[in-house]
Amino acid sequence: MVEYASTVWDYHTRRNINKLEQVQRHSARYVTGNHDYTSSISAMLRDLEWPTLEQRRHLSRLTMLYKIYNHLVDTDFTSQLTLRQSSTRGHASHFLQPQCSCAAYSNSFLPRTVPDWNALAVDPLLFQTADAFKNYFFTDPSSHHFRF
């Protein structure tokens, strides 16, 4: 429930991100049954192999952009997505950054997600499916760390 429609409402202020992370931290105590407040919640989260909710929302935004560009969702953002003609760094599937004239729009889905997409180390459009994209970027099984 905490992540429902998070691509739309994803918080950008550190204050709100921290408030939301508290939900997961309390959940870690509940799931592990460790209610000793001297115990390390960070260690609990590592043991549970739970990424932060912020990381999960970041991945959700990137996956939604993948789906939008590949026409896997019924939305008309494609008119706002333009691939750059040349790229001197990184992968070849860089989008032009949408122009923003107000702070509210600059913190919305597309302007926040395009720079993250452009910063990916691997070309996201090389993946055949959204699941393959998500699984690759979500975790490295040997280290349980995000790849972005």
Beta strands, then each sheet from edge to edge (+ up, - down):
end
